[in-house]
């Protein structure tokens, strides 16, 4: 089976976090969808929270720790990226943006990216279209059509109906990612 690298960026601040939960669901969906196309996903999870101090040092002193270098290199070599952030003040988190700012300008050029976000209410769902999509478009990534947002009610509501809707969005996004990745050579 041919291999493709999938990097999952999770910028949740808590442990556990709904952001990581959504990132894991999107990653699992992508792994399954890629397997359905005869590709094995080599998945690397970058928990941005764990790099917070390294990112501050990078900003202030232009110092890149080995852990931060490993994460940045993983993204730069990825065949696909899943990027999930919590919503703060109607946008992605500052920690998420700080990590993205540390990337080489060309690191995501042409790379398929699924964007996702989590927040306390559905009213924040447009952050995907008004903040995440433009950010990755600026980086010349290939932002896939289905973006996935999850609020508390999406994690399973009355008879699991809300959870079913989230699962459908995750499956659709994962399928789009697998279709694009399967149609191109590994990086």
C-alpha positions as CSV (number, residue, x, y, z in Angstrom):
1,X,0.0,0.0,0.0
2,X,1.3,3.4,-0.9
3,X,1.9,5.9,2.0
4,X,0.8,9.5,2.4
5,X,1.6,11.8,5.3
6,X,-1.2,13.4,7.1
7,X,-0.5,16.1,9.7
8,X,-3.1,17.0,12.2
9,X,-2.8,20.4,13.8
10,X,-4.9,20.7,17.0
11,X,-4.8,24.0,18.8
12,X,-7.0,23.3,21.8
13,X,-5.9,24.7,25.1
14,X,-7.4,22.2,27.5
15,X,-6.8,18.6,28.1
16,X,-9.0,17.0,27.0
17,X,-10.4,19.4,24.5
18,X,-13.3,19.4,22.0
19,X,-10.8,20.8,19.5
20,X,-8.6,17.7,19.8
21,X,-11.7,15.5,19.7
22,X,-12.8,17.0,16.4
23,X,-9.2,16.8,15.0
24,X,-9.1,13.1,16.0
25,X,-12.4,12.4,14.3
26,X,-11.3,14.2,11.1
27,X,-8.0,12.3,11.1
28,X,-9.7,9.0,11.6
29,X,-12.1,9.8,8.8
30,X,-9.3,10.7,6.5
31,X,-7.3,7.6,7.4
32,X,-10.4,5.4,6.5
33,X,-11.1,7.4,3.3
34,X,-7.5,7.1,2.2
35,X,-7.5,3.4,2.9
36,X,-10.6,3.0,0.8
37,X,-8.5,4.4,-2.1
38,X,-5.6,2.1,-1.4
39,X,-3.4,4.5,0.5
40,X,-1.9,4.2,4.0
41,X,-1.9,7.4,6.0
42,X,1.1,8.0,8.2
43,X,-0.5,10.4,10.7
44,X,1.4,12.9,12.8
45,X,-0.5,14.9,15.4
46,X,0.9,18.3,16.3
47,X,-0.6,19.4,19.6
48,X,0.1,23.1,19.3
49,X,-0.6,23.6,23.1
50,X,2.5,21.6,23.8
51,X,4.6,24.1,21.7
52,X,3.4,27.3,23.4
53,X,6.6,28.2,25.1
54,X,8.7,27.2,22.1
55,X,6.5,29.4,19.9
56,X,7.0,32.4,22.3
57,X,10.8,31.9,22.2
58,X,10.5,31.7,18.4
59,X,8.6,35.0,18.3
60,X,10.8,36.8,20.7
61,X,14.3,35.5,20.1
62,X,13.9,33.8,16.7
63,X,14.9,30.6,18.4
64,X,13.5,27.3,17.0
65,X,13.5,24.4,19.5
66,X,14.0,20.9,18.3
67,X,10.3,20.1,19.1
68,X,9.1,23.1,17.1
69,X,11.4,22.3,14.2
70,X,10.0,18.8,14.1
71,X,6.5,20.1,14.0
72,X,7.2,22.7,11.3
73,X,9.1,20.1,9.2
74,X,6.2,17.7,9.5
75,X,3.8,20.3,8.1
76,X,6.2,21.2,5.4
77,X,6.5,17.6,4.3
78,X,2.8,16.7,4.6
79,X,0.7,15.3,1.8
80,X,-2.4,16.7,3.6
81,X,-3.2,18.7,6.7
82,X,-6.2,18.7,9.1
83,X,-6.2,22.0,11.0
84,X,-8.5,22.6,13.9
85,X,-8.7,25.5,16.3
86,X,-11.0,26.7,19.1
87,X,-12.7,30.0,18.4
88,X,-11.7,33.1,20.4
89,X,-13.1,36.6,19.7
90,X,-14.6,35.5,16.4
91,X,-11.4,34.1,15.0
92,X,-8.9,31.3,15.3
93,X,-6.9,31.2,18.6
94,X,-3.8,33.3,19.0
95,X,-1.8,30.1,19.7
96,X,-3.0,28.6,16.4
97,X,-2.1,31.7,14.5
98,X,1.3,31.9,16.1
99,X,2.1,28.4,14.9
100,X,0.9,29.2,11.4
101,X,3.1,32.3,11.4
102,X,6.1,30.2,12.3
103,X,5.7,28.1,9.1
104,X,7.8,28.8,6.1
105,X,5.9,30.9,3.7
106,X,5.8,28.1,1.1
107,X,5.2,25.2,3.5
108,X,1.6,24.7,2.5
109,X,1.6,25.7,-1.1
110,X,-0.7,23.3,-3.0
111,X,-1.3,21.1,0.1
112,X,-4.8,20.0,0.6
113,X,-6.2,21.2,4.0
114,X,-9.4,20.4,5.9
115,X,-10.2,23.2,8.3
116,X,-12.2,22.8,11.5
117,X,-13.1,24.8,14.5
118,X,-14.9,24.4,17.8
119,X,-16.7,26.9,20.0
120,X,-19.4,27.1,22.7
121,X,-22.2,28.0,20.3
122,X,-23.1,27.6,16.6
123,X,-23.0,31.4,16.2
124,X,-19.2,31.1,15.8
125,X,-19.4,28.7,12.8
126,X,-18.7,31.4,10.2
127,X,-15.1,31.6,11.6
128,X,-14.3,28.8,9.1
129,X,-15.3,31.0,6.1
130,X,-14.2,34.4,7.4
131,X,-10.9,33.5,9.1
132,X,-9.7,29.9,8.5
133,X,-10.3,29.7,4.8
134,X,-8.7,33.1,4.0
135,X,-5.7,32.3,6.2
136,X,-4.9,29.1,4.3
137,X,-5.8,30.6,1.0
138,X,-3.2,33.3,1.7
139,X,-0.7,30.5,2.3
140,X,-1.6,29.0,-1.1
141,X,-2.9,25.8,0.4
142,X,-5.7,23.9,-1.3
143,X,-8.5,24.5,1.2
144,X,-11.1,21.8,0.7
145,X,-14.8,22.7,0.2
146,X,-16.2,21.1,3.4
147,X,-15.1,22.9,6.6
148,X,-16.2,21.3,9.9
149,X,-17.5,23.2,12.9
150,X,-18.6,21.7,16.2
151,X,-20.4,23.2,19.1
152,X,-21.4,21.3,22.3
153,X,-24.8,20.3,20.8
154,X,-22.9,18.6,17.9
155,X,-21.4,16.0,20.1
156,X,-24.6,14.0,20.2
157,X,-27.9,15.4,21.2
158,X,-31.4,14.1,21.3
159,X,-31.2,10.5,20.1
160,X,-27.7,11.3,18.6
161,X,-29.2,13.4,15.8
162,X,-26.7,16.2,16.2
163,X,-23.9,13.7,16.4
164,X,-25.1,12.1,13.2
165,X,-24.9,15.5,11.4
166,X,-21.3,16.0,12.7
167,X,-20.4,12.5,11.6
168,X,-21.8,13.3,8.1
169,X,-19.7,16.5,7.8
170,X,-16.6,14.7,9.0
171,X,-17.1,11.9,6.4
172,X,-17.7,14.4,3.6
173,X,-14.6,16.4,4.5
174,X,-12.5,13.2,4.8
175,X,-13.8,12.0,1.5
176,X,-12.8,15.2,-0.2
177,X,-9.3,15.1,1.3
178,X,-8.8,11.4,0.2
179,X,-10.0,12.2,-3.3
180,X,-7.5,15.0,-3.8
181,X,-4.6,13.2,-2.1
182,X,-5.2,10.0,-4.1
183,X,-5.1,12.0,-7.3
184,X,-1.5,13.3,-6.8
185,X,1.9,11.9,-6.1
186,X,3.4,11.9,-2.6
187,X,5.4,15.0,-1.7
